[in-house]
Amino acid sequence: MSTTILDRVVEVQDQVIDGFGQVKTPAVNATETATKFVQERAEVALRPVPMAEKLPTPEELLNAQFDFAGKLLDTSKDVALAVAKAAAPVTNKWLDRKPKPVRSKKAA
């Protein structure tokens, strides 16, 4: 059934996330090695950029971009779920599914 398929999809997604997480240490190590190489050989050539104080730090820039990506993803999810809900009468019939019953609220 669809749950079995969805379970497998989530399992593969988890493997992708785990694999991506394993990149952190090698990426940091490679960056540290490259940084040391540049510092040792080009320190004289590394001069401050004009108006550098106005530029965001790499951390500030990354945080801002990931905040934006998170908001964009949340909004995209909201739109996609609304579209899926609007299409449900057709998709339920096509997939031979019964609509989920709407629970009535009991008076308190």
RAWO-V994838 format. One record per pair of residues at least 4 apart in sequence whose C-alpha atoms are under 8 Angstrom apart, sorted by the first residue. I is the first residue (numbers start at 1). GAP is how many residues later the second one is. If there is no record, write none. Layout:
BEGIN
{{I	GAP} {I	GAP}}
END
This chain:
BEGIN
{{1	4} {2	4} {3	4} {4	4} {5	4} {6	4} {7	4} {8	4} {9	4} {10	4} {11	4} {12	4} {13	4} {14	4} {15	4} {16	4} {17	4} {18	4} {19	4} {20	4} {22	4} {23	4} {24	4} {25	4} {26	4} {27	4} {28	4} {29	4} {30	4} {31	4} {32	4} {33	4} {34	4} {35	4} {36	4} {37	4} {38	4} {38	5} {39	4} {42	4} {48	4} {51	4} {56	4} {56	5} {57	4} {58	4} {59	4} {60	4} {61	4} {62	4} {63	4} {64	4} {65	4} {66	4} {67	4} {68	4} {69	4} {70	4} {71	4} {72	4} {73	4} {74	4} {75	4} {76	4} {77	4} {78	4} {79	4} {80	4} {81	4} {82	4} {83	4} {84	4} {87	4} {88	4} {89	4} {89	10} {90	4} {91	4} {92	4} {92	5} {92	6} {92	7} {93	4} {93	5}}
END
